[in-house]
Amino acid sequence: MESGAVFSGLQPNPATNHNHHNNLLGPSGSVFKLLPPLLTGKRHFYPQHLKLQQQSHFASLRVNDTANTVRVASPTSNVEEELAEIDWDNLGFGFMPTDYMYIMKCSQGESFSKGELQRFGNIELNPSAGVLNYGQGLFEGLKAYRKHDGNILLFHPEENAFRLRTGAERMCMPSPSVDQLVEAVKLTVLANERWIPPLGKGSLYIRLLLMGSGAVLGLAPAPEYTFLIYVSPVGNYFKEGSAPINLIVETEMHRATPGGTGGVKTVGNYAAVLKAQSAAKEKGFSDVLYLDSVHKRYLEEVSSCNVFVVKGNVISTPAIKGTILPGITRKSIIDVARSQGFQVQERFVTVDELLDADEVFCTGTAGVIFRVGSITYLGRRVTYGSDGVGVVLLMMILFQLMMIFFQLMVVMIQMMIQKLKRSKEIKIREHSKHSAQNIKKKRISKKLVEKKFEGQCSWEDKLVDLLKQLMLEIM
């Protein structure tokens, strides 16, 4: 899978009249429009942001009754209004009701085609619903962040969509398309904009649910399915905040088994860890680290996050083999670490290697990167730390810089393009497989800039090459 830019969002239409009540449409609507992707290909990862218009109102609206219909049920939202009146300085990781949720339904054998924003509240389920009786349900989680300029950033929404679709296939459920899911996330975030914490105070956690909501008595796929999104402002996942966490290795209970559903975010996977997790917290530990169920010596993952072991310049993490969730943050950290010259190994990692490690850290959507301060295994407690800037701290810094970089990248490129457009003719160096060609004069346009990102090389190479070329031309 290609790695690419990690943010996605919307930008206000410059033609929008902010003095009137405007309907909020989807990415194809007249009020908001998608920024053009900087990378093209089978999967799009584009460094975009949700830019809220200064004055927007949700009104009762109905888009054509065709596929991807979105109906907004009479909410009102003013971007300039004050944030929700809560204690932003003391946010924990707990549920807090917000204004709106998004709901979409479909029947077995059909496709999701309609969705709507509704006031947040309880939903009705038949006692015989598939999710209640047989656990036919999945969930996903991602976050929205607020910038100082009013932009809202989403981290890898497309990756959540791909993972949800993979899980839905495993659980015999239909699922929304990638475009439907990403658009639904954006609409839900915009509708709840006042609940996004101020910069540096936290984030808006976005929970996606896909469940068998139809009534079924015998063991079978449910006849109806519901896709739902709700959000909640959150702070640090662990009570330790940014301080290192303390884990205990569980030797009796297991999170998943080969051939099971440990590799997808089915709801049942998480209920199974509650007993061990509760017992660990009663003893003062932050969470539980699980071993494989066959040999009981290889690391799997923590209750809700992936684990990494650092030894020298080598960062090792358990391989994805059906019992471990393919974390989205995990993948991003692997990409960042490799780009910085670390040797990253995805393989079987033994508990002995864990105890002999220089550093240990965990990754997940809820808390991004957690430093591990200690591991307790069979009564033996091993502590981890670094006298200087250790690998874990470096990864945390690099990850934050990566996020900041993509926040700025679009602005940088747009500024450079505008400057280049003001020049009637510029020189562009063209590369050839066989020989270097003379510099030719060409007009550069946005289309040309986007075209520079096409090809087989990595997005990092394309970006660096483009920025270097544009900077040379400007200078």
BELJODA-V618672 format. One record per residue. SS is DSSP state (A for helix, B for strand, O for the rest). NEAR is the number of other ideal C-beta (glycine too) atoms within 10 Angstrom. Layout:
ss=SS near=NEAR
ss=SS near=NEAR
This chain:
ss=O near=10
ss=O near=12
ss=O near=17
ss=O near=25
ss=O near=21
ss=O near=24
ss=B near=24
ss=B near=25
ss=O near=26
ss=B near=29
ss=B near=17
ss=B near=19
ss=O near=15
ss=O near=7
ss=O near=8
ss=O near=17
ss=O near=11
ss=O near=12
ss=O near=8
ss=O near=8
ss=O near=11
ss=O near=22
ss=O near=16
ss=O near=24
ss=O near=19
ss=O near=22
ss=O near=17
ss=O near=12
ss=O near=16
ss=O near=11
ss=O near=17
ss=B near=25
ss=B near=18
ss=B near=18
ss=O near=18
ss=O near=13
ss=O near=17
ss=O near=23
ss=O near=19
ss=O near=14
ss=O near=14
ss=O near=6
ss=O near=14
ss=O near=19
ss=O near=23
ss=O near=21
ss=O near=24
ss=O near=23
ss=O near=23
ss=B near=26
ss=B near=16
ss=O near=24
ss=O near=22
ss=O near=12
ss=O near=16
ss=O near=22
ss=O near=15
ss=O near=22
ss=O near=12
ss=O near=10
ss=B near=15
ss=B near=12
ss=O near=16
ss=O near=7
ss=O near=9
ss=O near=8
ss=O near=11
ss=O near=20
ss=B near=15
ss=B near=21
ss=B near=14
ss=B near=22
ss=O near=14
ss=O near=11
ss=O near=17
ss=O near=12
ss=O near=17
ss=O near=13
ss=O near=16
ss=O near=11
ss=O near=11
ss=O near=7
ss=O near=15
ss=O near=16
ss=O near=7
ss=O near=12
ss=O near=7
ss=A near=15
ss=A near=10
ss=A near=9
ss=O near=18
ss=O near=13
ss=O near=15
ss=O near=9
ss=O near=11
ss=O near=14
ss=O near=11
ss=O near=20
ss=O near=19
ss=B near=25
ss=B near=22
ss=B near=27
ss=B near=18
ss=B near=22
ss=B near=17
ss=B near=18
ss=B near=13
ss=O near=17
ss=O near=8
ss=O near=11
ss=O near=12
ss=O near=22
ss=O near=16
ss=B near=17
ss=B near=26
ss=B near=18
ss=B near=25
ss=B near=18
ss=B near=11
ss=O near=16
ss=O near=9
ss=O near=5
ss=O near=13
ss=O near=6
ss=O near=16
ss=O near=14
ss=O near=7
ss=O near=12
ss=B near=21
ss=A near=28
ss=A near=23
ss=A near=18
ss=A near=17
ss=A near=17
ss=O near=16
ss=O near=26
ss=B near=24
ss=B near=28
ss=B near=17
ss=B near=22
ss=B near=15
ss=B near=22
ss=B near=21
ss=B near=27
ss=B near=21
ss=B near=22
ss=O near=15
ss=O near=9
ss=O near=10
ss=O near=16
ss=B near=20
ss=B near=21
ss=B near=22
ss=B near=25
ss=B near=22
ss=O near=22
ss=A near=26
ss=A near=20
ss=A near=24
ss=A near=23
ss=A near=24
ss=A near=16
ss=A near=20
ss=A near=24
ss=A near=19
ss=A near=16
ss=A near=22
ss=A near=20
ss=A near=12
ss=A near=14
ss=O near=25
ss=O near=13
ss=O near=24
ss=O near=18
ss=O near=22
ss=O near=25
ss=O near=15
ss=A near=18
ss=A near=15
ss=A near=22
ss=A near=26
ss=A near=22
ss=A near=23
ss=A near=28
ss=A near=25
ss=A near=24
ss=A near=25
ss=A near=25
ss=A near=27
ss=A near=24
ss=A near=26
ss=O near=27
ss=A near=23
ss=A near=16
ss=A near=20
ss=O near=27
ss=O near=21
ss=O near=11
ss=O near=11
ss=O near=9
ss=O near=16
ss=O near=22
ss=B near=22
ss=B near=23
ss=B near=21
ss=B near=25
ss=B near=16
ss=B near=24
ss=B near=20
ss=B near=30
ss=B near=25
ss=B near=28
ss=O near=24
ss=O near=21
ss=B near=16
ss=O near=21
ss=O near=7
ss=O near=6
ss=O near=8
ss=O near=13
ss=O near=17
ss=O near=26
ss=O near=14
ss=B near=18
ss=B near=27
ss=B near=21
ss=B near=26
ss=B near=21
ss=B near=24
ss=B near=21
ss=B near=26
ss=B near=19
ss=B near=24
ss=B near=20
ss=O near=18
ss=O near=17
ss=O near=21
ss=O near=18
ss=O near=11
ss=O near=15
ss=O near=11
ss=O near=11
ss=O near=13
ss=O near=20
ss=B near=23
ss=B near=20
ss=B near=25
ss=B near=23
ss=B near=19
ss=B near=24
ss=O near=13
ss=O near=7
ss=O near=15
ss=O near=20
ss=O near=26
ss=O near=22
ss=O near=13
ss=O near=11
ss=O near=8
ss=O near=17
ss=O near=19
ss=O near=22
ss=O near=19
ss=O near=20
ss=O near=23
ss=B near=21
ss=A near=17
ss=A near=14
ss=A near=21
ss=A near=14
ss=A near=10
ss=O near=15
ss=O near=22
ss=A near=10
ss=A near=12
ss=A near=19
ss=A near=21
ss=A near=10
ss=A near=14
ss=A near=22
ss=A near=14
ss=A near=8
ss=O near=9
ss=O near=9
ss=O near=18
ss=O near=24
ss=B near=23
ss=B near=22
ss=B near=26
ss=B near=24
ss=B near=22
ss=O near=21
ss=O near=17
ss=O near=11
ss=O near=9
ss=O near=14
ss=O near=13
ss=B near=20
ss=B near=25
ss=B near=22
ss=B near=25
ss=B near=24
ss=O near=22
ss=O near=21
ss=B near=24
ss=B near=25
ss=B near=26
ss=B near=26
ss=B near=25
ss=B near=24
ss=B near=16
ss=O near=10
ss=O near=9
ss=B near=14
ss=B near=24
ss=B near=22
ss=B near=26
ss=B near=21
ss=O near=14
ss=O near=15
ss=O near=15
ss=O near=14
ss=O near=24
ss=O near=23
ss=O near=22
ss=O near=16
ss=O near=22
ss=A near=24
ss=A near=24
ss=A near=24
ss=A near=17
ss=A near=20
ss=A near=25
ss=A near=21
ss=A near=18
ss=A near=18
ss=A near=21
ss=A near=13
ss=A near=13
ss=O near=11
ss=O near=7
ss=O near=18
ss=B near=12
ss=B near=15
ss=B near=15
ss=B near=15
ss=B near=10
ss=O near=15
ss=O near=21
ss=B near=15
ss=A near=19
ss=A near=10
ss=A near=14
ss=A near=24
ss=A near=15
ss=O near=11
ss=O near=22
ss=O near=15
ss=B near=21
ss=B near=26
ss=B near=27
ss=B near=29
ss=B near=26
ss=B near=22
ss=O near=22
ss=O near=18
ss=O near=21
ss=B near=22
ss=B near=21
ss=B near=28
ss=B near=21
ss=B near=27
ss=B near=16
ss=B near=17
ss=B near=23
ss=B near=17
ss=B near=18
ss=O near=8
ss=O near=5
ss=B near=9
ss=B near=11
ss=B near=14
ss=B near=10
ss=O near=20
ss=O near=12
ss=O near=14
ss=O near=5
ss=O near=6
ss=O near=9
ss=O near=17
ss=A near=22
ss=A near=24
ss=A near=15
ss=A near=18
ss=A near=24
ss=A near=18
ss=A near=12
ss=A near=17
ss=A near=19
ss=A near=12
ss=A near=11
ss=A near=17
ss=A near=16
ss=A near=11
ss=A near=15
ss=A near=21
ss=A near=18
ss=A near=10
ss=A near=16
ss=A near=20
ss=A near=12
ss=A near=13
ss=A near=19
ss=A near=13
ss=A near=12
ss=A near=19
ss=A near=16
ss=A near=10
ss=A near=13
ss=A near=18
ss=A near=13
ss=A near=7
ss=O near=12
ss=O near=7
ss=O near=8
ss=B near=16
ss=B near=13
ss=B near=17
ss=O near=12
ss=O near=10
ss=O near=8
ss=O near=7
ss=O near=4
ss=O near=5
ss=O near=6
ss=O near=9
ss=O near=10
ss=O near=7
ss=O near=11
ss=B near=9
ss=B near=9
ss=B near=12
ss=O near=12
ss=O near=20
ss=O near=12
ss=A near=13
ss=A near=8
ss=A near=13
ss=A near=19
ss=A near=16
ss=A near=11
ss=O near=16
ss=O near=19
ss=O near=11
ss=O near=13
ss=O near=8
ss=O near=10
ss=O near=14
ss=A near=18
ss=A near=12
ss=A near=11
ss=A near=18
ss=A near=21
ss=A near=11
ss=A near=15
ss=A near=17
ss=A near=14
ss=A near=10
ss=A near=16
ss=A near=22
ss=A near=11
ss=A near=11
ss=A near=16
ss=A near=12
ss=O near=5
